[in-house]
Amino acid sequence: MIRIENLVKRYGELVALDHLNLKVQKGEIFGLLGPNGCGKTTAINCLLALLRFDKGNIEIQGQEMRPDNYGLKAKIGIVPQEVAVFQELTVVENIDYFCGLYVRDKDMRRAYVEEAIAFVELESHRKMRPKQLSGGLLRRLNIACGIVHKPEIIILDEPTVAVDPQSRNKILENICRLNEEGATIIYTSHYMEEVEQICTRIAILDHGRCIAQGTKEELKNMIKTGETITIEGIGLEEEQLERLRELPHVFAVDYGENQLVVRCSSAKHNLIRVLGSLQEQDISFGKVYSELPTLNDVFLEITGKELRD
């Protein structure tokens, strides 16, 4: 569906994209992750032919993406991170305007607009202007404007930023529905739990390069972390920490503010060994958590930094 090969984009001495390679298959929800400044927005702007690049190639459905390839652009819907609607227009007028950029037939456009309003459940708000909507409803309007012309490819750039949990769940449900109806989706977010919930494949970008790509299971298998054990309400000395570091399958021990974090490779009974060591040393402790690796663990181990910059 989408192929990006050896994409290079420079801003003077700054290399925003450094031979970026990505492939998005038809019908998937493709997660595009990385810290601020990693090249996500630049890559999307190049993909949309809104930005010239220095080297490389972009193909969509086997066609080269060019600024004048309007037929191909009509198959793409974009929902930007910053809400992009007209404050002077009502909900229905905004959606109709964006639909009219692609759909000329008035009857078809009217039907598409009504479908989009129903899809994001804004029927009772159709005559309101954007400033009258809550943050969650405004995000829904933003999505409706981006998908009203029924694009085959939809790019959603952090669509759940600064919305309440109920609105966030509704937005995620709508994204899955769009995918079930046949849309291929590119999804960017800093919320790892969202990506794990809805994305079929994921690419992690850093310094303009794709440093890892695959399903969430494949990404987790790339790292050493197999289990993270967190213990709260515990007081430890350096000698006691050293004994924990000597345990089998333990490769990282972090301690601060009376919280112990032990990272282990995949093995049976990691938790039993850690708790047994504490008991042998007569160390009391409070709450204990054991977690399998997350996407945030993947990013932290691969790049050495937290994803949420």
C-alpha positions as a Python dict, from the first residue, in 0.01 Angstrom:
ca = {
    (1, 'M'): (0, 0, 0),
    (2, 'I'): (271, 252, 104),
    (3, 'R'): (643, 220, 41),
    (4, 'I'): (902, 472, 161),
    (5, 'E'): (1258, 398, 49),
    (6, 'N'): (1582, 570, 158),
    (7, 'L'): (1405, 897, 232),
    (8, 'V'): (1641, 1185, 318),
    (9, 'K'): (1532, 1533, 425),
    (10, 'R'): (1776, 1800, 540),
    (11, 'Y'): (1722, 2144, 686),
    (12, 'G'): (2066, 2293, 635),
    (13, 'E'): (2299, 2094, 861),
    (14, 'L'): (2009, 1920, 1035),
    (15, 'V'): (1919, 1578, 898),
    (16, 'A'): (1549, 1533, 975),
    (17, 'L'): (1514, 1203, 785),
    (18, 'D'): (1818, 980, 746),
    (19, 'H'): (1752, 716, 478),
    (20, 'L'): (1412, 628, 624),
    (21, 'N'): (1254, 302, 507),
    (22, 'L'): (894, 206, 585),
    (23, 'K'): (633, -28, 440),
    (24, 'V'): (264, -11, 530),
    (25, 'Q'): (47, -302, 421),
    (26, 'K'): (-309, -265, 298),
    (27, 'G'): (-571, -298, 571),
    (28, 'E'): (-346, -255, 876),
    (29, 'I'): (-330, -1, 1155),
    (30, 'F'): (33, 104, 1142),
    (31, 'G'): (173, 274, 1452),
    (32, 'L'): (441, 537, 1400),
    (33, 'L'): (623, 611, 1726),
    (34, 'G'): (915, 817, 1848),
    (35, 'P'): (1009, 1113, 2067),
    (36, 'N'): (956, 1473, 1964),
    (37, 'G'): (1196, 1565, 1686),
    (38, 'C'): (1242, 1205, 1565),
    (39, 'G'): (1108, 1282, 1215),
    (40, 'K'): (744, 1162, 1235),
    (41, 'T'): (587, 1489, 1120),
    (42, 'T'): (849, 1540, 851),
    (43, 'A'): (787, 1189, 719),
    (44, 'I'): (410, 1248, 710),
    (45, 'N'): (451, 1580, 528),
    (46, 'C'): (677, 1412, 270),
    (47, 'L'): (426, 1129, 234),
    (48, 'L'): (153, 1384, 161),
    (49, 'A'): (380, 1564, -91),
    (50, 'L'): (357, 1879, 120),
    (51, 'L'): (734, 1885, 164),
    (52, 'R'): (1015, 1832, -84),
    (53, 'F'): (1276, 1577, 17),
    (54, 'D'): (1640, 1551, -87),
    (55, 'K'): (1660, 1183, -174),
    (56, 'G'): (1453, 868, -184),
    (57, 'N'): (1120, 751, -318),
    (58, 'I'): (759, 735, -198),
    (59, 'E'): (501, 509, -361),
    (60, 'I'): (134, 473, -270),
    (61, 'Q'): (-66, 193, -433),
    (62, 'G'): (219, 148, -678),
    (63, 'Q'): (217, 513, -788),
    (64, 'E'): (485, 771, -723),
    (65, 'M'): (357, 1035, -482),
    (66, 'R'): (398, 1378, -642),
    (67, 'P'): (254, 1722, -555),
    (68, 'D'): (37, 1712, -869),
    (69, 'N'): (-95, 1358, -821),
    (70, 'Y'): (-438, 1479, -712),
    (71, 'G'): (-612, 1148, -780),
    (72, 'L'): (-385, 977, -529),
    (73, 'K'): (-419, 1259, -278),
    (74, 'A'): (-798, 1222, -289),
    (75, 'K'): (-757, 869, -152),
    (76, 'I'): (-585, 1001, 162),
    (77, 'G'): (-743, 1156, 470),
    (78, 'I'): (-538, 1348, 727),
    (79, 'V'): (-640, 1423, 1086),
    (80, 'P'): (-371, 1659, 1220),
    (81, 'Q'): (-266, 1690, 1583),
    (82, 'E'): (-372, 2055, 1590),
    (83, 'V'): (-745, 2087, 1532),
    (84, 'A'): (-791, 2229, 1180),
    (85, 'V'): (-1149, 2354, 1139),
    (86, 'F'): (-1312, 2688, 1064),
    (87, 'Q'): (-1436, 2868, 1374),
    (88, 'E'): (-1693, 3066, 1172),
    (89, 'L'): (-1867, 2753, 1044),
    (90, 'T'): (-2097, 2512, 1224),
    (91, 'V'): (-2021, 2144, 1268),
    (92, 'V'): (-2218, 2041, 960),
    (93, 'E'): (-2078, 2331, 754),
    (94, 'N'): (-1721, 2237, 843),
    (95, 'I'): (-1770, 1873, 746),
    (96, 'D'): (-1949, 1973, 425),
    (97, 'Y'): (-1666, 2208, 330),
    (98, 'F'): (-1396, 1945, 365),
    (99, 'C'): (-1609, 1687, 184),
    (100, 'G'): (-1659, 1935, -101),
    (101, 'L'): (-1285, 1945, -165),
    (102, 'Y'): (-1312, 1588, -299),
    (103, 'V'): (-1678, 1513, -375),
    (104, 'R'): (-1852, 1727, -638),
    (105, 'D'): (-2186, 1549, -659),
    (106, 'K'): (-2419, 1733, -419),
    (107, 'D'): (-2638, 1435, -333),
    (108, 'M'): (-2338, 1213, -265),
    (109, 'R'): (-2174, 1486, -59),
    (110, 'R'): (-2487, 1534, 149),
    (111, 'A'): (-2502, 1161, 219),
    (112, 'Y'): (-2132, 1146, 309),
    (113, 'V'): (-2168, 1440, 549),
    (114, 'E'): (-2461, 1277, 729),
    (115, 'E'): (-2268, 950, 756),
    (116, 'A'): (-1966, 1128, 903),
    (117, 'I'): (-2179, 1316, 1158),
    (118, 'A'): (-2343, 991, 1266),
    (119, 'F'): (-2009, 810, 1274),
    (120, 'V'): (-1859, 1051, 1530),
    (121, 'E'): (-2195, 1095, 1708),
    (122, 'L'): (-2230, 1470, 1663),
    (123, 'E'): (-2596, 1468, 1556),
    (124, 'S'): (-2708, 1681, 1850),
    (125, 'H'): (-2423, 1928, 1794),
    (126, 'R'): (-2455, 1978, 1418),
    (127, 'K'): (-2551, 2348, 1442),
    (128, 'M'): (-2286, 2439, 1699),
    (129, 'R'): (-1964, 2620, 1619),
    (130, 'P'): (-1626, 2475, 1724),
    (131, 'K'): (-1581, 2716, 2017),
    (132, 'Q'): (-1900, 2574, 2172),
    (133, 'L'): (-1768, 2217, 2173),
    (134, 'S'): (-1573, 2041, 2447),
    (135, 'G'): (-1220, 1918, 2372),
    (136, 'G'): (-1338, 1564, 2305),
    (137, 'L'): (-1620, 1674, 2072),
    (138, 'L'): (-1381, 1906, 1890),
    (139, 'R'): (-1148, 1611, 1828),
    (140, 'R'): (-1441, 1414, 1691),
    (141, 'L'): (-1520, 1701, 1452),
    (142, 'N'): (-1155, 1706, 1345),
    (143, 'I'): (-1176, 1334, 1264),
    (144, 'A'): (-1505, 1373, 1075),
    (145, 'C'): (-1353, 1644, 854),
    (146, 'G'): (-1059, 1417, 771),
    (147, 'I'): (-1256, 1102, 688),
    (148, 'V'): (-1582, 1237, 539),
    (149, 'H'): (-1473, 1173, 177),
    (150, 'K'): (-1418, 802, 258),
    (151, 'P'): (-1041, 786, 197),
    (152, 'E'): (-866, 453, 158),
    (153, 'I'): (-570, 573, 366),
    (154, 'I'): (-615, 773, 688),
    (155, 'I'): (-332, 942, 877),
    (156, 'L'): (-411, 1026, 1240),
    (157, 'D'): (-150, 1239, 1416),
    (158, 'E'): (-205, 1208, 1794),
    (159, 'P'): (-585, 1236, 1773),
    (160, 'T'): (-643, 1178, 2146),
    (161, 'V'): (-419, 1452, 2287),
    (162, 'A'): (-576, 1638, 2581),
    (163, 'V'): (-913, 1460, 2575),
    (164, 'D'): (-1098, 1289, 2860),
    (165, 'P'): (-1088, 907, 2895),
    (166, 'Q'): (-1444, 860, 2768),
    (167, 'S'): (-1376, 1063, 2451),
    (168, 'R'): (-1045, 883, 2404),
    (169, 'N'): (-1214, 543, 2415),
    (170, 'K'): (-1473, 661, 2164),
    (171, 'I'): (-1205, 787, 1927),
    (172, 'L'): (-1016, 457, 1947),
    (173, 'E'): (-1337, 264, 1881),
    (174, 'N'): (-1400, 481, 1574),
    (175, 'I'): (-1048, 419, 1444),
    (176, 'C'): (-1099, 44, 1470),
    (177, 'R'): (-1433, 76, 1293),
    (178, 'L'): (-1272, 269, 1008),
    (179, 'N'): (-1013, -6, 976),
    (180, 'E'): (-1281, -277, 980),
    (181, 'E'): (-1457, -91, 698),
    (182, 'G'): (-1143, -118, 485),
    (183, 'A'): (-929, 186, 560),
    (184, 'T'): (-552, 155, 600),
    (185, 'I'): (-447, 369, 894),
    (186, 'I'): (-122, 534, 1001),
    (187, 'Y'): (-144, 624, 1369),
    (188, 'T'): (99, 836, 1571),
    (189, 'S'): (78, 872, 1948),
    (190, 'H'): (282, 910, 2265),
    (191, 'Y'): (32, 695, 2454),
    (192, 'M'): (181, 346, 2447),
    (193, 'E'): (-131, 174, 2581),
    (194, 'E'): (-329, 306, 2282),
    (195, 'V'): (-74, 175, 2034),
    (196, 'E'): (-65, -167, 2198),
    (197, 'Q'): (-445, -176, 2194),
    (198, 'I'): (-516, -97, 1828),
    (199, 'C'): (-203, -123, 1607),
    (200, 'T'): (-129, -434, 1405),
    (201, 'R'): (231, -329, 1329),
    (202, 'I'): (456, -61, 1472),
    (203, 'A'): (765, 132, 1366),
    (204, 'I'): (986, 320, 1611),
    (205, 'L'): (1170, 624, 1475),
    (206, 'D'): (1468, 804, 1625),
    (207, 'H'): (1699, 1061, 1468),
    (208, 'G'): (1515, 1031, 1138),
    (209, 'R'): (1565, 655, 1105),
    (210, 'C'): (1348, 351, 1163),
    (211, 'I'): (1528, 167, 1441),
    (212, 'A'): (1274, -113, 1490),
    (213, 'Q'): (964, -239, 1309),
    (214, 'G'): (721, -526, 1355),
    (215, 'T'): (421, -645, 1554),
    (216, 'K'): (418, -561, 1924),
    (217, 'E'): (517, -920, 2000),
    (218, 'E'): (808, -906, 1755),
    (219, 'L'): (929, -577, 1902),
    (220, 'K'): (917, -713, 2256),
    (221, 'N'): (1118, -1016, 2148),
    (222, 'M'): (1394, -782, 2026),
    (223, 'I'): (1483, -665, 2376),
    (224, 'K'): (1647, -823, 2676),
    (225, 'T'): (1374, -728, 2923),
    (226, 'G'): (1138, -1018, 2985),
    (227, 'E'): (993, -902, 3317),
    (228, 'T'): (1003, -583, 3523),
    (229, 'I'): (954, -616, 3899),
    (230, 'T'): (866, -302, 4096),
    (231, 'I'): (863, -302, 4476),
    (232, 'E'): (742, -1, 4676),
    (233, 'G'): (808, 103, 5034),
    (234, 'I'): (1151, -49, 5071),
    (235, 'G'): (1478, 75, 5225),
    (236, 'L'): (1802, -61, 5077),
    (237, 'E'): (2176, -12, 5112),
    (238, 'E'): (2425, -48, 4827),
    (239, 'E'): (2546, -385, 4954),
    (240, 'Q'): (2190, -519, 4941),
    (241, 'L'): (2143, -385, 4586),
    (242, 'E'): (2459, -568, 4481),
    (243, 'R'): (2318, -897, 4606),
    (244, 'L'): (2009, -840, 4392),
    (245, 'R'): (2227, -766, 4088),
    (246, 'E'): (2399, -1102, 4136),
    (247, 'L'): (2072, -1297, 4103),
    (248, 'P'): (2030, -1514, 3790),
    (249, 'H'): (1860, -1338, 3495),
    (250, 'V'): (1875, -994, 3663),
    (251, 'F'): (2049, -740, 3437),
    (252, 'A'): (1940, -401, 3579),
    (253, 'V'): (1857, -280, 3930),
    (254, 'D'): (1739, 79, 3988),
    (255, 'Y'): (1656, 222, 4327),
    (256, 'G'): (1529, 562, 4441),
    (257, 'E'): (1265, 724, 4662),
    (258, 'N'): (1200, 393, 4839),
    (259, 'Q'): (1113, 218, 4512),
    (260, 'L'): (1305, -74, 4366),
    (261, 'V'): (1287, -163, 3997),
    (262, 'V'): (1445, -492, 3887),
    (263, 'R'): (1464, -578, 3516),
    (264, 'C'): (1504, -945, 3429),
    (265, 'S'): (1546, -1146, 3113),
    (266, 'S'): (1278, -1403, 3028),
    (267, 'A'): (1290, -1688, 3280),
    (268, 'K'): (1068, -1871, 3524),
    (269, 'H'): (1047, -1768, 3890),
    (270, 'N'): (1215, -1423, 3859),
    (271, 'L'): (975, -1275, 4112),
    (272, 'I'): (1026, -1564, 4356),
    (273, 'R'): (1405, -1519, 4342),
    (274, 'V'): (1387, -1142, 4400),
    (275, 'L'): (1145, -1168, 4692),
    (276, 'G'): (1343, -1460, 4835),
    (277, 'S'): (1660, -1252, 4833),
    (278, 'L'): (1486, -970, 5020),
    (279, 'Q'): (1349, -1211, 5279),
    (280, 'E'): (1691, -1373, 5329),
    (281, 'Q'): (1832, -1030, 5404),
    (282, 'D'): (1542, -958, 5645),
    (283, 'I'): (1423, -661, 5436),
    (284, 'S'): (1059, -555, 5467),
    (285, 'F'): (871, -419, 5167),
    (286, 'G'): (530, -296, 5055),
    (287, 'K'): (345, -330, 4725),
    (288, 'V'): (491, -558, 4458),
    (289, 'Y'): (422, -540, 4082),
    (290, 'S'): (541, -775, 3810),
    (291, 'E'): (495, -670, 3446),
    (292, 'L'): (575, -822, 3111),
    (293, 'P'): (762, -592, 2870),
    (294, 'T'): (574, -297, 2721),
    (295, 'L'): (636, -86, 2413),
    (296, 'N'): (783, 178, 2642),
    (297, 'D'): (1035, -84, 2761),
    (298, 'V'): (1119, -156, 2397),
    (299, 'F'): (1182, 208, 2323),
    (300, 'L'): (1378, 268, 2643),
    (301, 'E'): (1606, -30, 2585),
    (302, 'I'): (1663, 38, 2215),
    (303, 'T'): (1720, 414, 2238),
    (304, 'G'): (1819, 466, 2600),
    (305, 'K'): (1551, 731, 2659),
    (306, 'E'): (1188, 757, 2757),
    (307, 'L'): (936, 772, 2475),
    (308, 'R'): (732, 1053, 2626),
    (309, 'D'): (974, 1341, 2569),
}
